[in-house]
Structure formats: C-alpha cells, structure tokens
C-alpha cells in the first residue's frame, strides 16, 4: 500500500462523535501531569538547601552551647592570674567536665592543678597548692551573678574520707575562694593547701547552701566515706577529685593534723 492509499484508508475509518473531545482531554491531562512532576522536582531541589541550612544552624547552636563555659585557664586569665592560666594548660593539669544538676542549677567541676609557685598570688610560697575551678549555671538559662552566691550563704570546700567534715575542710586547709561571673555563669576558683597528700583517701569537693560543715549537712559511713545527709535542702553537689594515689604523703598529713590540732579518728570532731 502506497502513501496515497494509506491516507484514503485512514480517512474512511469510523470515529466516535466525542473522539476529538476525549483526545483533547487526554492530552490536557498528560500536560498537567508533566507540569506537576516538574513542580515537585523543583520543590525537592528547593527544600534541600533549606534542610541543609537548618541542620547547619542546629550544629552551630549545639557547638555554641557546648562552648559556653570558660575553661579553667580562661577563668584564671579573667582573674588576672597569668601564671595559673599557664599552669592549667600544662600536662600536670586535669581538665574535667563533670556536672551535677540540683535545685535548678548545673554545678560543673571543670579542672584542677597542683604545684608550687603556680599563681602570682602564691608565687613566693614554696609549699604545693591545689587549684580547682567550678562553674554554676542556671538550668533554665536565667543569668546568674556572683552576688547570688555569697560566701556566708554558699560553700565550696574539700572533704576527705576518713576525716570528719568538721575537721578537714576550707577552714583547716587554709583555703581561699575567688568568684567571677561571665555571660550569666558564676565561676569559683578554689585555692587550697595541696590535696595530693590525701591521695590515698577519697578526696571530695562539696558545694552546698550553708556555711560550716555539720552533722545536719553531712554523714560519714563506717568505712569513712562521706555523703550529704538525708533531706539536705538547697543546691548541692559532691564530686570525687581524680588524684594520683602515688602522690599521697602520709607524713605531710600527720604534720598537717598535728599543726591543726585535728583528731584523726573517724567521727565528727569536738
């Protein structure tokens, strides 16, 4: 069949009366489907940068939140103590990030270092001193000020297992504490007689609302371990300091006890 015969045969084919309408509707539907597929593809391509941007923003916020606290070295710098800031960057420093949440506060032990001549305030003192940094932040983000934590109302003190909290504490260890607040966070820098001499015992760092350690605040088990007494009110935290047991110095402890007139027996002193 040649081309002319094929066209004549096609012209004689019978078509239904609504053939043109159905054909137009089919073609229109195909066109709309193609437009919808192209629009969906564009939307997907548009969403990808938006989703990526959201993920990046979340990561930035997370990193920022994790970097809010000053390091122990930065705290020393803020307190105008460059020698101590350098010491907190030395190999002998122990950097930590241990937190306890209590009564709406997050109390974090961030680092400690021990040695002689590490601070410009004690550079001429030959004896070793231990320096500890702790931060206080509000869990709900409310800004805090150092004036919120006066020394008479809140206490940060070392305690040692086997010795009464009323016997070995800030007052017998010749401890000094400095406070600053930065960006709504309060920082304590504790400067105390070397705690390494007690390294063969468990050495604690206690923060609590109150003044002198007492039976109402602390209890001591038969094995000498110390804990907060049941029902202690106010924000409180008890950390265990990671000291090197090989640096324990029983002779220095005996000298300390003798010079302080402390009863070394278990139980609360006098």
C-alpha positions as CSV (number, residue, x, y, z in Angstrom):
1,X,0.0,0.0,0.0
2,X,1.4,3.3,-1.1
3,X,1.1,6.6,0.9
4,X,-1.9,7.8,-1.0
5,X,-3.8,4.5,-0.5
6,X,-2.9,4.5,3.3
7,X,-4.3,8.1,3.7
8,X,-7.5,7.2,1.8
9,X,-8.0,4.1,4.0
10,X,-7.3,6.1,7.2
11,X,-9.9,8.8,6.1
12,X,-12.5,6.1,5.8
13,X,-12.0,4.8,9.4
14,X,-15.1,5.3,11.6
15,X,-14.6,7.6,14.7
16,X,-17.0,8.1,17.6
17,X,-18.7,11.6,17.8
18,X,-16.7,12.5,21.0
19,X,-13.3,11.4,19.7
20,X,-11.9,14.9,19.5
21,X,-13.1,15.9,23.0
22,X,-11.7,12.7,24.5
23,X,-8.4,13.2,22.7
24,X,-8.1,16.8,23.9
25,X,-8.9,15.8,27.5
26,X,-6.2,13.1,27.4
27,X,-3.6,15.4,26.0
28,X,-4.6,18.1,28.6
29,X,-4.3,15.5,31.4
30,X,-0.9,14.4,30.2
31,X,0.3,18.0,30.1
32,X,-0.9,18.7,33.6
33,X,0.8,15.6,35.0
34,X,4.0,16.7,33.4
35,X,3.7,20.2,34.9
36,X,3.0,18.6,38.4
37,X,6.1,16.4,38.1
38,X,8.3,19.3,37.2
39,X,6.9,21.4,40.1
40,X,7.5,18.5,42.6
41,X,11.1,18.2,41.3
42,X,11.7,22.0,41.8
43,X,10.2,21.8,45.3
44,X,12.6,19.0,46.3
45,X,15.5,20.8,44.9
46,X,14.4,23.9,46.8
47,X,14.0,22.0,50.1
48,X,17.5,20.5,50.1
49,X,19.3,23.8,50.7
50,X,16.7,24.7,53.4
51,X,17.1,21.4,55.2
52,X,20.9,21.6,54.9
53,X,20.8,25.2,56.3
54,X,18.6,24.0,59.2
55,X,21.0,21.2,60.0
56,X,24.0,23.5,59.9
57,X,22.2,26.0,62.1
58,X,21.4,23.3,64.6
59,X,25.0,22.2,64.7
60,X,26.2,25.7,65.2
61,X,23.8,26.2,68.1
62,X,24.9,22.9,69.6
63,X,28.6,23.7,69.3
64,X,27.9,27.2,70.8
65,X,26.0,25.7,73.7
66,X,28.9,23.2,74.4
67,X,31.4,26.1,74.3
68,X,29.6,28.4,76.7
69,X,31.7,27.6,79.8
70,X,35.1,29.2,80.2
71,X,38.0,26.8,80.6
72,X,39.9,26.8,83.8
73,X,42.8,28.6,82.1
74,X,40.4,31.3,80.9
75,X,38.9,31.7,84.4
76,X,42.5,32.3,85.7
77,X,43.0,34.8,83.0
78,X,39.8,36.6,83.9
79,X,41.1,36.8,87.4
80,X,44.3,38.4,86.2
81,X,46.5,35.3,87.2
82,X,48.6,34.5,84.1
83,X,50.8,32.1,85.9
84,X,47.9,30.0,86.9
85,X,46.3,30.3,83.4
86,X,49.6,28.8,82.1
87,X,49.5,26.0,84.7
88,X,46.0,25.0,83.7
89,X,47.4,24.5,80.2
90,X,50.3,22.3,81.4
91,X,50.5,18.5,81.3
92,X,50.0,18.4,85.0
93,X,46.5,19.9,84.9
94,X,43.5,17.7,85.0
95,X,40.6,19.0,82.8
96,X,37.2,17.7,83.5
97,X,33.5,18.3,82.6
98,X,31.6,16.6,85.4
99,X,28.2,18.1,86.2
100,X,25.5,17.7,88.9
101,X,22.0,19.2,88.5
102,X,20.4,20.3,91.7
103,X,17.5,22.6,92.6
104,X,17.6,24.3,89.2
105,X,21.4,24.7,89.0
106,X,24.0,22.9,87.0
107,X,27.2,22.6,89.0
108,X,30.3,21.6,87.0
109,X,33.8,20.6,88.0
110,X,36.0,21.8,85.1
111,X,39.6,21.3,86.2
112,X,42.3,21.2,88.8
113,X,46.1,21.5,89.1
114,X,48.6,21.2,91.9
115,X,52.0,22.6,92.4
116,X,54.2,25.3,93.9
117,X,54.5,28.8,92.5
118,X,51.6,28.3,90.1
119,X,49.8,31.5,91.0
120,X,51.0,35.1,91.1
121,X,49.3,35.3,94.5
122,X,51.4,32.5,95.9
123,X,54.4,32.6,93.7
124,X,56.7,33.2,96.7
125,X,55.2,30.3,98.6
126,X,57.3,27.1,98.5
127,X,54.5,24.7,99.5
128,X,52.3,23.0,96.9
129,X,48.8,24.3,96.5
130,X,45.8,22.8,94.7
131,X,43.6,25.0,92.5
132,X,40.1,23.9,91.5
133,X,37.6,25.5,89.1
134,X,33.9,25.0,89.4
135,X,31.1,26.7,87.4
136,X,27.5,27.4,88.4
137,X,24.8,27.9,85.7
138,X,21.0,28.0,85.8
139,X,19.4,25.1,84.0
140,X,16.7,27.3,82.5
141,X,19.2,29.8,81.3
142,X,18.5,32.6,83.8
143,X,21.7,34.7,84.1
144,X,23.5,34.3,87.4
145,X,25.7,36.8,89.2
146,X,28.5,36.2,91.8
147,X,26.4,38.3,94.2
148,X,23.9,35.4,94.2
149,X,26.5,33.2,95.9
150,X,27.9,35.0,98.9
151,X,30.5,33.2,100.9
152,X,28.3,33.1,104.0
153,X,25.4,31.5,102.3
154,X,27.1,29.1,99.9
155,X,30.2,27.0,100.4
156,X,32.7,25.1,98.2
157,X,35.0,23.0,100.2
158,X,37.3,19.9,100.0
159,X,36.4,17.0,102.3
160,X,38.5,13.8,102.8
161,X,37.2,10.3,103.6
162,X,38.1,9.0,107.0
163,X,38.2,12.5,108.4
164,X,35.3,14.4,109.9
165,X,33.9,17.1,107.5
166,X,34.1,19.4,110.6
167,X,37.9,18.6,110.9
168,X,39.2,18.7,107.3
169,X,37.7,21.5,105.2
170,X,38.2,25.0,103.9
171,X,38.9,26.4,107.4
172,X,41.7,24.0,108.4
173,X,43.2,23.7,104.9
174,X,43.8,27.4,104.6
175,X,41.5,27.7,101.5
176,X,40.7,30.9,99.6
177,X,38.0,31.2,97.0
178,X,37.6,33.8,94.3
179,X,34.4,34.3,92.2
180,X,33.6,35.9,88.9
181,X,30.6,35.9,86.6
182,X,30.7,35.9,82.9
183,X,27.7,35.7,80.5
184,X,25.4,34.6,83.3
185,X,27.7,31.9,84.6
186,X,29.4,32.0,88.0
187,X,32.9,30.6,88.4
188,X,34.7,29.6,91.6
189,X,38.5,29.3,91.7
190,X,39.4,27.5,94.9
191,X,43.0,27.8,96.2
192,X,43.8,25.3,99.0
193,X,46.7,23.6,100.6
194,X,47.8,20.6,98.5
195,X,45.2,17.9,98.4
196,X,47.6,15.4,96.9
197,X,48.9,14.4,100.4
198,X,45.4,12.8,100.9
199,X,45.5,11.0,97.6
200,X,45.4,7.5,99.2
201,X,42.0,8.5,100.5
202,X,38.9,9.6,98.6
203,X,39.0,13.4,98.3
204,X,35.8,15.2,97.7
205,X,34.8,18.6,96.6
206,X,31.4,19.7,98.1
207,X,29.2,22.6,97.1
208,X,26.2,23.4,99.2
209,X,24.0,26.1,100.6
210,X,25.2,26.7,104.1
211,X,28.3,27.7,106.0
212,X,30.4,25.4,108.2
213,X,30.2,21.6,107.6
214,X,28.0,20.0,110.2
215,X,26.1,16.8,111.1
216,X,23.0,18.3,109.6
217,X,24.8,18.7,106.2
218,X,27.0,15.5,106.0
219,X,27.1,12.0,107.2
220,X,30.0,9.6,107.3
221,X,29.8,5.8,106.9
222,X,31.8,3.2,108.9
223,X,34.3,2.9,106.0
224,X,34.9,6.7,106.2
225,X,33.1,7.6,103.0
226,X,31.2,10.9,103.1
227,X,27.8,11.8,101.7
228,X,25.2,14.5,102.1
229,X,22.8,13.9,105.0
230,X,19.3,12.9,104.1
231,X,17.0,15.8,103.4
232,X,19.7,18.4,102.7
233,X,17.9,21.4,101.1
234,X,19.2,23.9,98.5
235,X,21.5,23.2,95.6
236,X,24.3,20.8,96.4
237,X,26.9,18.6,94.7
238,X,29.6,16.2,95.8
239,X,32.5,15.4,93.4
240,X,35.3,13.0,93.8
241,X,38.6,14.5,92.8
242,X,40.8,12.4,90.5
243,X,44.1,12.5,92.4
244,X,47.2,10.3,91.7
245,X,47.4,7.9,94.6
246,X,51.2,7.6,94.2
247,X,51.5,11.3,95.3
248,X,50.0,10.6,98.7
249,X,52.2,11.8,101.6
250,X,51.2,10.3,105.0
251,X,54.0,12.2,106.7
252,X,52.6,15.5,105.4
253,X,49.1,14.5,106.5
254,X,50.4,13.8,110.0
255,X,52.2,17.1,110.2
256,X,49.0,18.8,109.0
257,X,46.9,17.1,111.6
258,X,49.3,17.9,114.4
259,X,49.7,21.5,113.4
260,X,45.9,21.9,113.1
261,X,45.1,20.0,116.4
262,X,42.8,17.7,114.5
263,X,41.6,14.4,115.9
264,X,42.3,11.9,113.1
265,X,39.8,9.3,114.4
266,X,36.6,8.6,112.5
267,X,33.6,10.6,113.5
268,X,32.9,14.3,113.9
269,X,35.5,16.3,115.7
270,X,34.7,18.0,119.0
